Amino acid sequence: MKIGVCLPYMQRGIRRQDFKDWCRIIDQGPFSSLSCGERITGHSYEMRNILAFAAASTERVRIIPALYVLPMHSAVQAAKEIATLDILSEGRVTLTVGVGGRDKDYEALGASMANRFQRMDEQIATMKKIWRGELLEGLEEIGPTPIQAGGPPILVGAMGPKSIQRVSKWADGLYGFAMDGNADLINHFFTSADTAWANSDREHKPYRLGGFWYSLADNAQGNLEQYVFDYLKTFGEADARNVAKTMTMHDPIAIKDGIAAIEALGCDEIQLVPATSDVAEVDRLANMLAGR
């Protein structure tokens, strides 16, 4: 199983050198990829700029937007951004998309959440057409052409059976994320995807990408609980605090066991999402995974 790391993007005070250090350790370490998520409201850094920086700062690892909340954006603009990122990385992009669940993020961008699942289907069709070099009605050519023919592989962050069945018609795989690293939950996502891909008569099984939150920095338990609370508090502070207290991936043994349990599911790749921007998070993770 391949292992990737999400770059920090929600913590205050991150500077250029921090991103350089993270990219260097990831690219030189036992990792296959790096990722970054998308948030609009709440304190966060902008995903596209971070990943462009990462593409220019690395030579080897895959670059994964994880994930583009696609219905918040123009499909044409997204296609252009992703193709450009593919060129900057020399064909190392794996795209992950989803519809998101934060109404305030949509509101902040002047976007509507209505019919967002159908809109994402239509957006993907438009983006693939652009990447193939086809003209959109009434418009000139829209470039650039991505390095990867036809565009990068597309994974989807989807959880419900209806949404997984829907995306099985066009996606290359599923991103099954479990906040606490629960292998049973991730397995549920993966088996649901296998069924959906089979029902859609897809030639290949879905690529399996898993993930969970972790911390290995000093005060790991406290940092992880605070990160989870900050991430979820928009949905209600009491519930966010309760969920935060259930986190266990702040201990090296728990993290190793969690990775092993997910690998045993037949997972192709996992993204580990750090609770802080402290470079110790990724440095200690690299040392822990050395020799796997």
C-alpha positions as CSV (number, residue, x, y, z in Angstrom):
1,M,0.0,0.0,0.0
2,K,1.3,3.5,-0.9
3,I,1.3,6.1,1.8
4,G,0.9,9.9,1.3
5,V,0.7,12.9,3.6
6,C,-1.6,15.9,3.5
7,L,0.2,19.2,3.8
8,P,-1.0,21.5,6.6
9,Y,-3.3,24.2,5.4
10,M,-5.6,25.1,8.3
11,Q,-3.1,26.2,11.0
12,R,-2.2,29.9,11.5
13,G,1.3,31.2,10.9
14,I,2.5,28.7,8.2
15,R,5.3,30.3,6.1
16,R,7.1,29.5,2.9
17,Q,9.9,27.6,4.7
18,D,7.4,25.4,6.4
19,F,5.9,24.3,3.1
20,K,9.5,23.8,1.7
21,D,10.4,21.6,4.7
22,W,7.3,19.5,4.4
23,C,7.7,19.0,0.7
24,R,11.4,18.1,1.0
25,I,10.7,15.5,3.7
26,I,7.8,14.0,1.8
27,D,9.6,13.8,-1.5
28,Q,12.7,12.3,0.0
29,G,10.8,10.0,2.4
30,P,8.9,6.7,2.2
31,F,5.9,8.5,0.7
32,S,4.1,8.1,-2.6
33,S,2.1,11.4,-2.7
34,L,1.1,14.6,-1.0
35,S,-2.3,16.2,-0.8
36,C,-4.1,19.3,0.3
37,G,-7.8,19.9,1.1
38,E,-10.1,22.8,0.2
39,R,-11.7,25.0,2.8
40,I,-13.1,28.5,2.2
41,T,-14.6,29.7,5.6
42,G,-12.6,29.3,8.7
43,H,-8.8,30.0,8.7
44,S,-7.1,28.1,5.9
45,Y,-4.7,28.5,3.1
46,E,-5.7,28.1,-0.5
47,M,-5.4,24.6,-2.0
48,R,-4.4,25.4,-5.6
49,N,-1.5,27.7,-4.6
50,I,-0.2,25.2,-2.1
51,L,-0.3,22.4,-4.6
52,A,1.4,24.5,-7.3
53,F,4.1,25.3,-4.9
54,A,4.4,21.6,-4.0
55,A,4.5,20.6,-7.6
56,A,7.5,22.9,-8.2
57,S,9.2,21.8,-4.9
58,T,9.1,18.1,-5.5
59,E,10.2,15.7,-8.2
60,R,8.8,12.3,-7.4
61,V,5.6,12.1,-5.4
62,R,2.0,12.4,-6.8
63,I,0.2,15.6,-6.2
64,I,-3.4,15.1,-5.0
65,P,-6.0,17.8,-4.6
66,A,-8.1,16.1,-1.9
67,L,-10.5,17.4,-2.6
68,Y,-11.9,19.9,-5.0
69,V,-15.4,20.8,-3.9
70,L,-16.3,20.9,-7.6
71,P,-19.8,22.4,-7.6
72,M,-18.6,25.5,-5.8
73,H,-16.5,26.3,-8.9
74,S,-16.6,26.7,-12.7
75,A,-15.9,23.5,-14.5
76,V,-14.0,25.4,-17.1
77,Q,-11.8,27.2,-14.6
78,A,-11.2,23.9,-12.7
79,A,-10.2,22.1,-15.9
80,K,-7.7,24.9,-16.6
81,E,-6.3,24.8,-13.1
82,I,-5.9,21.1,-13.0
83,A,-4.3,20.8,-16.4
84,T,-1.9,23.5,-15.5
85,L,-1.0,21.7,-12.2
86,D,-0.5,18.5,-14.3
87,I,2.0,20.4,-16.4
88,L,3.8,22.0,-13.4
89,S,4.2,18.5,-11.9
90,E,5.1,16.8,-15.2
91,G,2.0,14.5,-15.1
92,R,2.0,13.7,-11.4
93,V,-1.6,14.8,-10.5
94,T,-4.3,12.5,-9.2
95,L,-7.5,14.5,-8.8
96,T,-10.0,13.9,-6.0
97,V,-13.4,15.7,-6.2
98,G,-16.5,15.8,-4.1
99,V,-19.6,17.9,-3.4
100,G,-18.7,19.0,0.2
101,G,-21.1,19.6,3.0
102,R,-20.3,23.2,4.2
103,D,-23.1,25.5,3.2
104,K,-21.1,28.5,4.4
105,D,-18.3,27.7,2.0
106,Y,-20.8,27.7,-0.9
107,E,-22.3,30.9,0.3
108,A,-18.9,32.6,0.6
109,L,-18.3,31.9,-3.0
110,G,-21.8,32.9,-4.2
111,A,-22.4,29.3,-5.2
112,S,-25.6,27.2,-4.8
113,M,-25.7,23.8,-3.2
114,A,-28.8,22.9,-5.2
115,N,-28.5,19.8,-7.4
116,R,-24.8,19.6,-6.6
117,F,-24.5,15.9,-7.3
118,Q,-26.0,16.3,-10.8
119,R,-23.9,19.4,-11.4
120,M,-20.7,17.5,-10.5
121,D,-21.6,14.8,-13.1
122,E,-22.0,17.5,-15.7
123,Q,-18.8,19.3,-14.7
124,I,-16.7,16.2,-15.0
125,A,-18.0,15.6,-18.5
126,T,-17.2,19.1,-19.4
127,M,-13.7,18.9,-17.9
128,K,-12.9,15.7,-19.7
129,K,-14.0,17.2,-23.0
130,I,-11.7,20.2,-22.4
131,W,-8.8,17.9,-21.6
132,R,-9.4,15.9,-24.8
133,G,-9.0,19.2,-26.7
134,E,-12.6,19.3,-27.8
135,L,-14.3,22.7,-28.3
136,L,-17.2,23.8,-26.1
137,E,-20.2,25.2,-28.0
138,G,-19.6,28.8,-29.0
139,L,-16.1,29.0,-27.4
140,E,-12.5,29.0,-28.6
141,E,-10.1,26.3,-27.6
142,I,-9.6,26.1,-23.8
143,G,-6.1,25.0,-22.8
144,P,-3.7,23.9,-21.7
145,T,-3.5,20.2,-22.6
146,P,-2.6,18.1,-19.5
147,I,0.5,15.9,-19.6
148,Q,-1.6,12.8,-18.8
149,A,-3.6,12.0,-21.9
150,G,-7.3,12.8,-21.4
151,G,-6.5,14.3,-18.0
152,P,-5.5,12.9,-14.6
153,P,-7.1,10.0,-12.8
154,I,-10.3,11.1,-10.9
155,L,-11.2,9.8,-7.5
156,V,-14.3,10.8,-5.6
157,G,-14.9,11.5,-1.9
158,A,-18.4,9.9,-1.6
159,M,-20.0,8.1,1.3
160,G,-23.6,7.3,0.7
161,P,-24.6,4.3,-1.5
162,K,-26.6,6.5,-3.9
163,S,-23.7,8.9,-4.4
164,I,-21.2,6.1,-4.8
165,Q,-23.4,4.4,-7.4
166,R,-23.7,7.7,-9.2
167,V,-20.0,8.4,-9.5
168,S,-19.2,4.8,-10.4
169,K,-20.2,5.7,-14.0
170,W,-17.2,8.0,-14.5
171,A,-14.8,7.9,-11.6
172,D,-11.5,5.9,-11.4
173,G,-11.8,5.3,-7.7
174,L,-13.1,6.2,-4.3
175,Y,-11.6,8.2,-1.4
176,G,-12.8,6.5,1.7
177,F,-11.8,8.7,4.7
178,A,-12.5,7.7,8.3
179,M,-11.6,10.5,10.8
180,D,-10.4,8.1,13.4
181,G,-8.9,5.5,11.1
182,N,-11.8,3.0,11.6
183,A,-10.9,0.2,9.2
184,D,-14.5,-1.2,9.3
185,L,-15.9,2.1,8.1
186,I,-13.2,2.4,5.3
187,N,-14.0,-1.2,4.3
188,H,-17.7,-0.3,4.0
189,F,-16.8,2.5,1.6
190,F,-14.6,0.2,-0.4
191,T,-17.0,-2.7,-0.7
192,S,-19.8,-0.2,-1.6
193,A,-17.6,1.0,-4.4
194,D,-16.8,-2.5,-5.6
195,T,-20.5,-3.2,-5.9
196,A,-21.3,0.1,-7.6
197,W,-18.5,-0.3,-10.1
198,A,-19.7,-3.8,-10.9
199,N,-23.3,-2.6,-11.3
200,S,-22.1,0.1,-13.7
201,D,-20.3,-2.6,-15.8
202,R,-16.9,-0.9,-15.3
203,E,-14.0,-2.8,-16.8
204,H,-11.7,-2.1,-13.8
205,K,-12.2,-2.1,-10.1
206,P,-12.1,1.2,-8.3
207,Y,-8.8,2.6,-7.0
208,R,-9.0,2.5,-3.2
209,L,-7.7,5.6,-1.4
210,G,-8.1,5.7,2.4
211,G,-7.2,8.2,5.0
212,F,-7.4,9.4,8.6
213,W,-6.3,12.2,10.9
214,Y,-3.2,11.8,13.1
215,S,-0.6,13.6,15.2
216,L,3.0,12.7,16.2
217,A,4.1,16.2,17.3
218,D,4.6,17.0,20.9
219,N,1.4,17.0,22.9
220,A,0.0,14.8,20.1
221,Q,-3.3,13.9,21.9
222,G,-4.2,17.4,22.7
223,N,-3.2,18.7,19.3
224,L,-5.3,16.0,17.5
225,E,-8.3,16.7,19.7
226,Q,-8.1,20.4,19.1
227,Y,-7.7,19.9,15.3
228,V,-10.8,17.7,15.2
229,F,-12.8,20.1,17.3
230,D,-11.8,23.1,15.1
231,Y,-12.6,21.2,11.9
232,L,-16.1,20.0,13.1
233,K,-17.3,22.9,15.3
234,T,-19.2,24.5,12.5
235,F,-21.6,21.5,12.8
236,G,-22.1,22.1,16.5
237,E,-19.5,22.5,19.3
238,A,-20.8,19.9,21.7
239,D,-20.8,17.2,19.0
240,A,-17.4,18.3,17.8
241,R,-15.9,18.0,21.3
242,N,-17.4,14.6,21.8
243,V,-16.0,13.3,18.5
244,A,-12.6,14.9,19.2
245,K,-12.3,12.9,22.4
246,T,-12.6,9.6,20.5
247,M,-9.5,10.1,18.5
248,T,-6.7,7.6,19.0
249,M,-4.2,8.2,16.2
250,H,-1.8,10.1,18.4
251,D,0.3,7.2,19.4
252,P,2.8,5.5,17.1
253,I,1.6,2.0,17.9
254,A,-2.0,3.0,17.1
255,I,-1.0,4.6,13.9
256,K,1.0,1.6,12.8
257,D,-1.8,-0.7,13.7
258,G,-4.3,1.5,11.9
259,I,-2.2,1.6,8.7
260,A,-1.8,-2.2,8.8
261,A,-5.6,-2.8,9.3
262,I,-6.4,-0.6,6.3
263,E,-3.7,-2.2,4.2
264,A,-5.2,-5.6,4.9
265,L,-8.4,-4.4,3.3
266,G,-6.7,-4.2,-0.1
267,C,-6.3,-0.5,0.1
268,D,-4.1,0.9,-2.8
269,E,-3.1,4.1,-1.0
270,I,-3.7,6.0,2.2
271,Q,-3.5,9.8,3.0
272,L,-2.5,10.7,6.5
273,V,-3.7,14.1,7.6
274,P,-1.7,15.9,10.3
275,A,-3.2,17.8,13.2
276,T,-0.5,20.5,13.2
277,S,2.0,22.3,10.9
278,D,4.9,21.3,13.1
279,V,7.5,19.6,10.8
280,A,7.9,16.9,13.5
281,E,4.6,15.5,12.3
282,V,6.0,14.4,9.0
283,D,9.6,13.9,10.1
284,R,8.5,11.5,12.8
285,L,6.1,9.8,10.5
286,A,8.8,9.2,7.9
287,N,11.1,7.7,10.6
288,M,8.3,5.5,11.9
289,L,7.5,4.2,8.4
290,A,11.2,3.7,7.3
291,G,11.8,0.1,6.3
292,R,8.2,-0.8,5.8
